[in-house]
Amino acid sequence: MDVTTRIRDKLLGEHLMFAYRGEVTSDNSVLLLTLLEKEMEFSEFSMIGRKRLFMFVLENLQNITRHADSGLGVMSLVVYTKTDDGYTVTTGNAIAAGEVEGLKDSLETINRLEPDKIREVYREMLKDSDMSSKGGAGLGLIEMARKTGNKLDYDFIPIDNDHSYFVLSKTVDSGGKGLHDLQTTSPFNGQKIAYLEHMMKEHNVYFIWAGHITPDINKEVLSFNETKMHEAELEHNLQKRVFNILIELLQNVAQHSTDVSSEQKYGMPVALIRNTPSSYIITSGNLIRNADVDHLKRKLDLVNKHDEEGLRKLLHSALEEQDMKQASTGYMGLLEMARRSGSKLEYNFDKVSEEFSYYVLTVRVKAKNQQPH
């Protein structure tokens, strides 16, 4: 089973909407928050619900920037999930084994407190000038609990003798109430998050978006990845090519978007980005009507038949409106992706019902010195 299918199945089964694996920085923290904000813009969430969830995200990301240990190859993870109950934000990051007991004690103490008591303890901690100036993990955790008004879900998963993966999660409903099932006999389990981090690492995935690509979401996805590439000090020409191909791919997804109920049943639109030492690999996935498959496949095969010079001629012909009928409905975008990447377009159509197939398109963008002659 290929990585896109594995991730699509996991996203569908667990209602995952977004995942980022990598270093959390002060710059990309703002964009991680804005991405969630734009997704929620047209939801039925109350302003207080959004405010509480955003404050949890902000405090959590700040904690990660202060305390995450990224020297193990086990990277921090930020995951957004959308369910009928509300939105869930879950993070994972590696910490030293020596920190586990202290963190666990703090979380257990916080979860035993009633809301009024949480506020009282928080005020007392703020009076402690030494703790306030240092901004310790305990202060950040109690701030999260205070603003979301309920318990925090957490888990510690051993990595090796010296480190554990700390998973912290919070669900907030549309009215702003933090959800935590006090009747459950099973503690929160972070294994699914740890497995997602492992799967993303295995396939060099650092970014996943699963949901509708609105103009605002499109803009934030592009902004986040532009910042990520800048932080990675990506060579300018490669960064420009990756960015432009990502634009075309997101437009390709938006163009073939179907109805929400079908997507929820058979597979949401997906944008997935991988990076290896020599290339960026950008993949999109979305439902397409079976009646449109043959037509689109012919376009893809036509593009893949040509070398760089042939693609340039096809593009020139289309721009001169000599073949605009053929150039419409995504043909120009396919030409641009193939030309800018210097690679063949990889595609697959997986029939998921009598009406729909799931269309996966992958573009490999190699550095100029890595491209075949």
URDAJO-V19525 format. One record per residue. NEAR is the number of other ideal C-beta (glycine too) atoms within 10 Angstrom. Layout:
near->{NEAR	NEAR}
//
This chain:
near->{7	13	18	21	15	13	23	23	12	17	24	17	9	15	16	23	21	24	26	26	22	18	17	24	16	9	12	23	18	15	18	22	19	16	24	21	15	17	21	18	12	10	13	8	20	14	8	14	22	19	14	25	28	18	17	24	22	18	20	24	22	16	23	24	15	13	17	19	17	14	8	12	8	23	19	22	24	25	23	24	20	19	13	6	14	21	23	21	24	25	24	25	25	23	19	11	14	10	16	15	10	12	19	14	11	19	22	11	13	21	17	9	17	8	12	8	11	19	14	12	17	17	10	11	15	13	8	12	8	7	14	12	8	11	13	19	18	18	19	18	22	25	22	22	24	19	20	24	15	18	19	22	22	22	21	18	18	12	17	10	6	12	19	22	23	27	24	24	21	27	22	27	18	16	12	19	18	23	16	17	11	7	4	8	5	6	9	16	12	20	11	16	23	19	12	23	24	14	16	23	15	10	16	16	23	20	21	23	29	25	19	16	22	15	10	15	20	20	14	21	22	14	15	22	23	16	15	21	21	13	13	14	8	18	13	10	10	17	18	13	22	24	17	15	22	25	16	22	22	23	16	22	21	17	13	19	15	15	9	11	8	15	20	11	14	18	24	22	23	22	25	26	23	18	20	12	7	11	19	27	22	25	22	25	25	24	23	19	14	14	10	15	15	9	10	22	13	12	18	20	11	15	20	15	11	17	9	11	8	14	21	13	11	23	18	10	15	17	13	10	9	10	13	13	8	15	21	10	15	17	22	18	19	25	24	17	25	25	18	18	23	18	18	15	18	14	16	14	17	16	11	15	12	6	13	23	22	22	25	21	24	21	26	21	24	18	16	10	7	14	15	6	2}
//
